[in-house]
Structures are given as structure tokens and as C-alpha cells.
Amino acid sequence: MTNSNVFGSRLLALRKRAGLNQKELGEAIGLSHKAISTIESGARGTTIDKLVAFSCYFHVSTDYLLGITDDPAWRGK
């Protein structure tokens, strides 16, 4: 992806695929719906801890979320 907001775009796609609204995802991760909105829009980044939390929640690699790879394969426990 050449999109400068790969993380936000992928997070939005994963959230929608899971049938979640921003409030539901925020509650699961420990963020407000506003924080989820600004992350998805690219106006805000996130911490490493929250990046890992998103990765674990959606069972995708952090490399996928960051746009390093297009392979979302989960390699966690």
C-alpha cells in the first residue's frame, strides 16, 4: 500500500469486517471512540502497547497493521 495512513486504513477495514463500531473497539482496547476515530483518520498515532493490543484483538501481525507486509497472518500465541 502506498497510502500514508496504512495503519488507520487497515484498522478501519478490520473493524468494519468484524462488525464493530468505534465505541465497541475502543472499549475492547481501552480507548475512547474519539481516539479510534482519529487513529483511523490518520490524525493520531498510537503507542506500541496499543498497536500490540490491536494486533492481538484482530489476530493480525503488527507488520501488517503498519504496512510493512500485506500478509496479515497471525504469528502470536
C-alpha positions as CSV (number, residue, x, y, z in Angstrom):
1,M,0.0,0.0,0.0
2,T,1.3,3.5,-0.8
3,N,-1.3,5.2,1.4
4,S,0.4,7.3,4.0
5,N,-2.3,6.2,6.5
6,V,-1.9,2.5,6.1
7,F,-2.4,1.8,9.8
8,G,-5.6,3.8,10.1
9,S,-7.0,2.3,6.8
10,R,-6.2,-1.2,7.9
11,L,-7.6,-0.7,11.3
12,L,-10.8,0.7,9.8
13,A,-11.1,-2.2,7.4
14,L,-10.6,-4.8,10.2
15,R,-13.1,-3.1,12.5
16,K,-15.7,-3.0,9.8
17,R,-15.1,-6.6,8.8
18,A,-15.6,-7.6,12.5
19,G,-18.9,-5.7,12.6
20,L,-17.8,-3.3,15.3
21,N,-18.4,0.4,15.8
22,Q,-15.7,2.7,17.1
23,K,-17.1,2.7,20.6
24,E,-17.1,-1.2,20.8
25,L,-13.5,-1.4,19.5
26,G,-12.4,1.4,21.9
27,E,-13.9,-0.4,24.8
28,A,-12.1,-3.6,23.9
29,I,-8.8,-1.9,23.5
30,G,-9.1,0.7,26.3
31,L,-9.5,3.8,24.1
32,S,-12.4,6.2,23.5
33,H,-14.4,6.1,20.3
34,K,-12.9,9.6,19.5
35,A,-9.4,8.1,19.8
36,I,-10.3,5.3,17.4
37,S,-11.8,7.8,15.0
38,T,-8.6,10.0,15.0
39,I,-6.4,6.9,14.6
40,E,-8.5,5.7,11.6
41,S,-8.4,9.1,10.0
42,G,-4.6,9.4,10.4
43,A,-4.8,12.4,12.7
44,R,-3.3,10.5,15.6
45,G,-0.9,7.6,16.0
46,T,-0.8,5.1,18.8
47,T,1.5,3.6,21.4
48,I,3.4,0.3,20.9
49,D,1.2,-1.2,23.6
50,K,-2.0,-0.3,21.8
51,L,-0.5,-1.5,18.5
52,V,0.1,-4.9,20.0
53,A,-3.4,-4.8,21.6
54,F,-5.0,-4.2,18.1
55,S,-2.8,-6.9,16.6
56,C,-3.9,-9.4,19.3
57,Y,-7.5,-8.4,19.1
58,F,-7.7,-8.9,15.4
59,H,-5.2,-11.7,15.2
60,V,-3.1,-10.0,12.6
61,S,0.6,-9.2,12.6
62,T,1.8,-5.8,13.7
63,D,3.8,-5.7,10.4
64,Y,0.5,-5.9,8.6
65,L,-1.1,-3.1,10.6
66,L,2.0,-0.9,9.9
67,G,2.0,-1.6,6.2
68,I,5.4,-3.5,6.2
69,T,3.7,-6.5,4.7
70,D,0.4,-7.3,3.0
71,D,0.3,-10.7,4.8
72,P,-2.0,-10.4,7.8
73,A,-1.0,-13.8,9.1
74,W,-1.1,-14.0,12.9
75,R,2.1,-15.4,14.4
76,G,1.2,-14.9,18.1
77,K,0.4,-17.5,20.7
